[in-house]
Amino acid sequence: MTALTAVLAALAAGYGLGRYKPLHRVSDWANWHRYGKRPTGPRRWAVYAVLSAENIGWLIAHPVQGWDAWKHRHDPPPARGPALTFTARTRAPEEPTR
């Protein structure tokens, strides 16, 4: 019975954390500070610690895409397409209505 209670408590805790999404909220907080007004002091350290952990987690989860992005980080920009051309369309003058 104790094992069943422990399993149910773990499931309830997991469900609660999944609904609350604390890591998503922390990530949103860090991105808000990073791209908003620049943080200073300990808040800056916390922001960059969260963003670094987020980047390292992404690299661990996607090693091939990370390596490919690293290899192509200094590629020149793609060539520009041809300039747009516009043709002038003339409309027949409208007769005034009275």
Secondary structure, DSSP 4 states (H G I P E B T S, - for coil): -HHHHHHHHHHHHHHHHHHH-HHHHHHHHHHHHHHSSPP-THHHHHHHHHHHHHHHHHHHH-HHHHHHHHHTTTPPPPPPPPPP-----PPPPPPPP-
